Amino acid sequence: VFVGSDLLVQGYDLDLKRLGRRHDVTLVEVRDRREKDLELSTSVWAEDPETGEEFLFDPRSSRFKKWWKQWNEQQEKQIREIAGQGRIDRLTVSGNEDYAGALVSFFRKRALRRR
């Protein structure tokens, strides 16, 4: 089973773990490097998806950069734990690049591991 996602939503962990325990699952995580680095040159309006409240933030501020780095590290840790607990293989690809080579390489390495 292939699951493709950017994994930016919450609440998928139990379903993904269950799926991994019952099936051979490969998680294809689609990322955009620009999101991780978030190198924007101006303030940005955003909307809180839970409250609908709009707010202005400055991605250049040291406070925001620190928060963004911590948030990304926490996301990575959570995804790694979920994949490990559910016995799920994981491949991260960039959404703005050709990922065919990454898929071929991933499956070659996976075949070697399973011998």
Secondary structure, DSSP 4 states (H G I P E B T S, - for coil): -EEEE---SSS-HHHHHHHHHHS--EEEEEE-HHHHH---SS-EEEE-TTT--EEEE-TTSHHHHHHHHHHHHHHHHHHHHHHHHTT-EEEEEETTS--HHHHHHHHHHHHHHT-
